[in-house]
Amino acid sequence: MRAFLGIDIAKLKFDVVLLTGDTKRHKVFDNDENGFAALLAWLGDSACGLHACMEATGGFGDDLALFLYDHQIVVSIVNPLRTKAFGQSELTRTKTDKVDAGVIARFCRSQSPDPWQPSSPCIRELRALVRRCAALKEMRVQELQRRTQGTSSSFVASSMQRTIEWLEAEIDAIKRAVTQLIHKDDALRANFDLLTSIPGLGEQSAAILLAEIPDFRAFSHNKQITAFAGLNPRERQSGSSIRGHAHISKMGNARIRSALYMCALSARRHNPVLRGFANRLIEAGKAPKVVLVAVARKLLVLAYGVLKSQRAFEFS
């Protein structure tokens, strides 16, 4: 009998609900290797043919997902908005970790989400590096803002300066590690060279795309990859009265969107194809923000094209 496991993951522990036929079991485990082993023992024979499901939670569930995959258990990692909407469709009124795990288990049984496939160790390392770099840059911005606000203490001023210098040194070190990692892997380096052949797409942004979209071949159409990044248009129309402005869905990877927004600012000036595209939108009366988003989406489509064809960017 097919079993379904809903996992509500947290930093230190995770709740699971196991559905087998009409039977429902609940258990809480520590979010570490001992907890993973205890989960496997608790599942027993149910592990055979099991479909586990968890929400994408920013990294808390990565180790557990890899553990389940290594033990031949099908695991899906889904957008939390999907399970939230499913719970709302059931009119779920209570929100606890146990209830959430049950919602995820029923979602898995009802929707049969696609199985998750882990990235290669090289891609996982690259993703960890670029995300750490982004976090350090955010810290640097915060510290720079504090320095701008000023302080009456010379010691605090010196402390902020030392912190900024340390953060800049760490950022430079991670950038070097990213470069070394990319050049050490032939396939990764080839794709990196293809992406950086696009004017406006720099080395850091190319590394982010390779880390956050490890397999461009998984997308059969450019509309799928723009949806993955949350750059696809979303209309608001209903009946004869609702005519809302269209906007992007944002139901996707925010790190990709952030990187592409910054690239779009440069690409619209230095990439002839995108410059002409942006100018046509401006002449059509589009707002600056709409133009920026459209250029970012077009840049992602170009990136998808060069990696799909394995041919460097060429001006047509």
Secondary structure, 3 states (H helix, E strand, C coil): CCEEEEEEECCCEEEEEEEECCEEEEEEEECCHHHHHHHHHHHHHHHCCEEEEEECCCCCCHHHHHHHHHCCCEEEEECHHHHHHHHHHCCCCCCCHHHHHHHHHHHHHHHCCCCCCCCCHHHHHHHHHHHHHHHHHHHHHHHHHHHHHCCCCHHHHHHHHHHHHHHHHHHHHHHHHHHHHHHHCHHHHHHHHHHCCCCCCCHHHHHHHHHHCCCHHHCCCHHHHHHHCCCCEEEEEECCCEEEEEEECCCCCHHHHHHHHHHHHHHHHHCHHHHHHHHHHHHCCCCHHHHHHHHHHHHHHHHHHHHHHCCCCCCC
